[in-house]
Amino acid sequence: MHAIFDHGPPPPCPAPFNMAAHVLAGAEDRAGAPALEVLHEDRAETWRYGALARAVRGTGTGLLRAGLKPGDIVLMRLGNTVAFPIAYLGAIAAGIVPVPTSTQLTAPETGKMIAELRPAAVLRDPSVACADHSHQIDTAALAAMRDLPPCDWDMGDPDRLAYIVYTSGSSGRPRAVMHAHRAIWARRMMHEGWYDLRETDRLCHAGAFNWTYTLGTGLMDPWSLGATALIPAPGTTPEALPGLLRAHAATLFAAAPGVYRKMLKREEGLNLPALRHGLSAGEKLSPALRAAWERATGTGLYEAYGMSECSTFISSSPAHPARGEALGQPQEGRRVAILDAEGQPARHGEEGVISIHRDDPGLMLGYLGQPEESAARLKGDWFATGDHGAMAADGQIHFMGRDDDMMNAGGYRVSPLEVEAALAGFPGIGAVGVTDVEVKADTRVIAAFYTAPAALDEAALRAYVEERLARYKQPRAYVRLDALPTGGNGKLLRRALRAHYEAPDP
């Protein structure tokens, strides 16, 4: 049988439609209910649904009065505060196209974005780096807009452009990914297929406001269902999170695997009586880390797979837990295939490229200004993610790694994730990252980089993996680092590991 999961498409997105209107559709009926709580060590800053909706729609009015018009693009250079989601939704409410970006970008990096986007304005916190632009709207002006009369919802075709996000390109050039208003409609499939999200939930996300994982999972999804979003205040450390989760009765918790790893460093058992389960995305979750969380909390940890080009579409959930080391399965309403080298559906159990149907409502409109690159990702009816996986007969999908992360060992293709998972259970080891390194001209070997208080016994490491991996998958070198290189959102940068390897003298 071919590796295709297709139980039929989801219900079509209503028309006319506006993403922000959908997110805040129930705000009037639950005006006094808490929509957002920003968690500080000794207090919570609370935004109720009524005040949030007024601030969003007032901001929409203010942006229009500032000379912007529907269809204009605005670059967001705002800090990790509630100003970020209010401006984001305010722009979308008025039909303006926001581009959320990380505060960690430098001025030259934003200069390239401005040259590509040609934004009508920049929404700017003066403390956040940004290249020059003739029309900047600062945080004081944005805050004043919240008290203006509400803008009308800019209703229209669900397929029209709503927002843009940047993602790393395989060529080294970041791509501007264009998303339609319907993207939020597609996220409804996650409510049951990943979160088991309920109106009564208090969902805490560990990320910053300006991370797209936080914007979607931490804010937009809870708000669209009437739940309460909890966001730790800027500067909160992972070690402080268990106390905040307890004090504020979080029922769901979402973070990247690196955050879970740090939380589990300090406490063997985490007393979180209100928590139903945890959610993980951003990078592959190791089975060892998932098991450690389950032991420490007595709750499940459910993983999801997605990408900047498409909302999360493969996941485990309380109703459908992952089997073994699988990611999980496609959510109901998603149509997913594993494609072979010729772009045709592979067989069950065969490795290929994870692909989503081109009609998925969460799939991007394309890359801004790069129509050829957008078209190149389509293989017939399928959008090829570039990530490798295999689908079992029951629909469960095993993740095998990215094209640019896959290693070559003596002619064998090896996933670093498999090697990392094998090493993760070694006593005393912390974080693990694996890549291939050049030891001499035209000769590459697998190297494992790890964190630990002191260098571990290499002979014991070798004996450990010999019991768990075929010889061609075993690392030939082990390097201890104080910390593994990560990006702004805590994702492991495997290619950056190579700079830490010193080949022995010949």
Buried (B, 14 or more C-beta within 10 A) or exposed (E): EEBBBEEEEBEEBEEEBBBBBBBBBBBEEBBEBBBBBBBBEEEBEEBBBBBBBBBBBBBBBBBBEBEBEEEBBBBBBBBBBBBBBBBBBBBBBBBBBBBBBBBEBEEEBBBEBBEBBEBBBBBBBEEBBBBEBEEBBBBEBBBEBBEBEBBBBBBBEBBBBBBBBBBBEEEEEBBBBBBBBBBBBBBBBBBBBBBBBBEEBBBBBBBBBBBBBBBBBBBBBBBBBBBBBBBBBEEBEBEBBBBBBBEBBBBBBBBBBBBBBBBBEEEEEBEBEEBBBBBBBBBBBBBBBBEBBBEBBBBBBBBBBBBBBBBBBBBBBBEBBBEEBBBBBBBEBBBBBBBBEEBEBBBBEEBBBBBBBBEBBBBBBBBBEBEEBBEEBBBEEBBBBBBBBBBBEEBBBBBBBBEEBBBEBEEEEBBBBBBBBBBBBBEEBBBBBBBBBEBEEEEBBBBBBBBBEEEBEEEEBEEBBEEBBEEEBBBBBBBBBEEBBBBEBBBBBBEBBBEBBEEEEE
